Amino acid sequence: MRQFHSLILFSFLFLLIFSCKKEEKIDHQNLIVSGNTPPLYNGIPTILVDNYINKMNIDLIGLKPDEITREERVSYLEENDLSIEAREKVIDDILELDEYHNRLFQINSDLLLNGMNYDEVESVHTEYIAIRDFLYLNGDTFTGQIIDHELIKLQLVLDAKDQYRNGDITLNEYFKRMCYNLIYEEINMGSENFVISCFENFYKRYPTVGELENGVAMVDGQTSRLLLKEGKNKVDFLDILISNSEFFQGRVLDAFRSLLLRDPISQELSEVTEKFITTDDYKNVQKDIAKTDEYAGFD
């Protein structure tokens, strides 16, 4: 009988021990302690945080931060455990600087205007004013009016930086202006080259045979159908391109390639493009990339 009771007691203890272990494991898997943030970034050396700050400034505004600003931002990130929220705050501060828009103009110009800086575009505008005035002075009103039209388009390019900063135009309109001017047309002479360059710069791909044929016809003033929309001139052609979802996808590709030096995987491209279309905020695209461990070098 004593052996029987001992056997029962041993069995009970065995079940109790193993059931407790199982329950303990489940509890730890689902345990959430309010206010307890795991120190995921402990051990990240300050030099990496310092490099992260420098990298962001150079990529987003084209300049290194001054020493005081850099030290303040490094301290802020470290004091806040390199949290995503702290990174977003630092990135937002950078994106609010006027230098961000100078940098964006130059990035767009590198892509579309052979890298001409703002002052160089302004110089072209000034030169054509002199040409226009000379034509009017010599009685060539017809050609003078043509130059006037080109001057308006160049002025829109110059105005784009401040108007985009103030929220008066979208990034779509910004790109349209960078292509609808005599500088871009001289770089990409002829309707076929113009259409191909727009597809490559906007969509990061070559047009299909049908897209090229219809695009050229539209740019040349013929009524044509492109990407399920009808148009009959160069303005219509550009409006069709910048209103398509592929335009947003192209900007996401630009952001990944410039900031991460790689193309996004399919899921990244789909998700980031969808968010960009919804928010129409290119800064958020850049911020979402710049706050990642991959960009920061913390992974």
Secondary structure, DSSP 8 states (H G I E B T S, - for coil): -HHHHHHHHHHHHHHHHHHHHHHHHHHHHH---TT----TTTT--HHHHHHHHHHHHHHHHSS---HHHHHHHHHHHHHTTT-HHHHHHHHHHHHTSHHHHHHHHHHHHHHHSTT--HHHHHHHHHHHHHHHHHHHHTT-HHHHHHHHHHHHHHHHHHHHHHHHHTTSS-HHHHHHHHHSSHHHHHHT-SHHHHHHHHHHHHHSS---HHHHHHHHHHHTT--EEETTEEE-SHHHHHHHHHHSHHHHHHHHHHHHHHHTSS---HHHHHHHHHHHHHH--HHHHHHHHHTSHHHHT--
